[in-house]
Amino acid sequence: MPASRLLERVRRFCLALPDTEESSRLGGEPHFYVGGKIFAGCGEEGGVWCVGMKVGLDLQAILITRPGFRIAKYVGKHGWITVEDSALQSEGELERLLQISHDLIAGKAGKAGKAKAKAPTAKAKPVRARTKPAAARPAGRRRG
């Protein structure tokens, strides 16, 4: 099947987002990355053009009740969906879903990058627990 109009629309919107790049290194289908992590992919499944993206588990649960929306293979447990081109209600819906995915992944990529960049400045010395001397402890009642 020739390149889809869906792919053109996804590509146009995704590449307009900050720090986004496109690559086909995963099996030849185009994927869109932010901070080195995939946030969307577009391709053909069973002769139907689809787009995959992360929307989070809560939104995923709502969207998959609609025809043409389903839990994505392999990564669905992490809040990813696959959407058939014909299931999208409008261009705006496609853009909102892609923006959500970009933001979710960019946030994670940013946190991971900051954690790696942060070098430990000095190791903290272990603190010993202080115990009261035996004489200072209150005397307990003797059992008789």
Contacts in CASP RR format, 6 or more apart in sequence:
PFRMAT RR
TARGET T0000
AUTHOR 0000-0000-0000
METHOD contacts of the structure
MODEL  1
MPASRLLERVRRFCLALPDTEESSRLGGEPHFYVGGKIFAGCGEEGGVWC
VGMKVGLDLQAILITRPGFRIAKYVGKHGWITVEDSALQSEGELERLLQI
SHDLIAGKAGKAGKAKAKAPTAKAKPVRARTKPAAARPAGRRRG
1 44 0 8 1.000
1 47 0 8 1.000
1 49 0 8 1.000
4 42 0 8 1.000
4 43 0 8 1.000
4 44 0 8 1.000
4 49 0 8 1.000
4 85 0 8 1.000
5 85 0 8 1.000
6 42 0 8 1.000
6 49 0 8 1.000
6 50 0 8 1.000
6 51 0 8 1.000
6 85 0 8 1.000
7 30 0 8 1.000
7 42 0 8 1.000
7 43 0 8 1.000
7 49 0 8 1.000
9 91 0 8 1.000
9 94 0 8 1.000
10 30 0 8 1.000
10 32 0 8 1.000
10 40 0 8 1.000
10 41 0 8 1.000
10 42 0 8 1.000
10 51 0 8 1.000
10 94 0 8 1.000
10 98 0 8 1.000
11 22 0 8 1.000
11 30 0 8 1.000
11 32 0 8 1.000
11 42 0 8 1.000
13 94 0 8 1.000
13 95 0 8 1.000
13 98 0 8 1.000
14 20 0 8 1.000
14 22 0 8 1.000
14 32 0 8 1.000
14 39 0 8 1.000
14 40 0 8 1.000
14 98 0 8 1.000
14 102 0 8 1.000
15 22 0 8 1.000
15 32 0 8 1.000
17 34 0 8 1.000
17 98 0 8 1.000
17 99 0 8 1.000
17 102 0 8 1.000
18 34 0 8 1.000
18 106 0 8 1.000
19 34 0 8 1.000
19 35 0 8 1.000
19 106 0 8 1.000
20 32 0 8 1.000
20 33 0 8 1.000
20 34 0 8 1.000
20 39 0 8 1.000
20 102 0 8 1.000
21 32 0 8 1.000
21 33 0 8 1.000
21 36 0 8 1.000
22 30 0 8 1.000
22 31 0 8 1.000
22 32 0 8 1.000
22 33 0 8 1.000
23 30 0 8 1.000
23 31 0 8 1.000
23 33 0 8 1.000
24 30 0 8 1.000
24 31 0 8 1.000
25 31 0 8 1.000
26 38 0 8 1.000
29 41 0 8 1.000
29 42 0 8 1.000
29 43 0 8 1.000
29 44 0 8 1.000
30 41 0 8 1.000
30 42 0 8 1.000
30 43 0 8 1.000
31 38 0 8 1.000
31 40 0 8 1.000
31 41 0 8 1.000
31 42 0 8 1.000
32 38 0 8 1.000
32 39 0 8 1.000
32 40 0 8 1.000
32 41 0 8 1.000
33 39 0 8 1.000
34 102 0 8 1.000
34 105 0 8 1.000
34 106 0 8 1.000
34 109 0 8 1.000
35 105 0 8 1.000
35 106 0 8 1.000
35 109 0 8 1.000
35 110 0 8 1.000
36 109 0 8 1.000
37 105 0 8 1.000
37 108 0 8 1.000
37 109 0 8 1.000
38 105 0 8 1.000
39 53 0 8 1.000
39 54 0 8 1.000
39 98 0 8 1.000
39 101 0 8 1.000
39 102 0 8 1.000
39 104 0 8 1.000
39 105 0 8 1.000
39 106 0 8 1.000
40 51 0 8 1.000
40 52 0 8 1.000
40 53 0 8 1.000
40 98 0 8 1.000
40 101 0 8 1.000
40 102 0 8 1.000
41 51 0 8 1.000
41 52 0 8 1.000
41 53 0 8 1.000
42 49 0 8 1.000
42 50 0 8 1.000
42 51 0 8 1.000
42 52 0 8 1.000
43 49 0 8 1.000
43 50 0 8 1.000
43 51 0 8 1.000
44 50 0 8 1.000
45 82 0 8 1.000
48 84 0 8 1.000
48 85 0 8 1.000
48 86 0 8 1.000
49 84 0 8 1.000
49 85 0 8 1.000
50 82 0 8 1.000
50 83 0 8 1.000
50 84 0 8 1.000
50 85 0 8 1.000
51 82 0 8 1.000
51 83 0 8 1.000
51 85 0 8 1.000
51 94 0 8 1.000
51 98 0 8 1.000
52 72 0 8 1.000
52 80 0 8 1.000
52 81 0 8 1.000
52 82 0 8 1.000
52 83 0 8 1.000
52 101 0 8 1.000
53 80 0 8 1.000
53 81 0 8 1.000
53 83 0 8 1.000
53 97 0 8 1.000
53 98 0 8 1.000
53 100 0 8 1.000
53 101 0 8 1.000
54 75 0 8 1.000
54 78 0 8 1.000
54 79 0 8 1.000
54 80 0 8 1.000
54 81 0 8 1.000
54 100 0 8 1.000
54 101 0 8 1.000
54 104 0 8 1.000
54 105 0 8 1.000
55 63 0 8 1.000
55 79 0 8 1.000
55 80 0 8 1.000
55 81 0 8 1.000
55 97 0 8 1.000
55 100 0 8 1.000
55 101 0 8 1.000
55 104 0 8 1.000
56 78 0 8 1.000
56 79 0 8 1.000
56 80 0 8 1.000
56 100 0 8 1.000
56 104 0 8 1.000
57 78 0 8 1.000
57 79 0 8 1.000
59 100 0 8 1.000
60 71 0 8 1.000
60 76 0 8 1.000
60 79 0 8 1.000
60 80 0 8 1.000
60 81 0 8 1.000
63 69 0 8 1.000
63 81 0 8 1.000
63 83 0 8 1.000
64 70 0 8 1.000
64 71 0 8 1.000
64 81 0 8 1.000
66 87 0 8 1.000
67 87 0 8 1.000
68 83 0 8 1.000
68 84 0 8 1.000
68 86 0 8 1.000
68 87 0 8 1.000
69 81 0 8 1.000
69 82 0 8 1.000
69 83 0 8 1.000
69 84 0 8 1.000
69 87 0 8 1.000
70 81 0 8 1.000
70 82 0 8 1.000
71 79 0 8 1.000
71 80 0 8 1.000
71 81 0 8 1.000
71 82 0 8 1.000
72 79 0 8 1.000
72 80 0 8 1.000
72 81 0 8 1.000
72 82 0 8 1.000
73 82 0 8 1.000
83 97 0 8 1.000
88 94 0 8 1.000
END
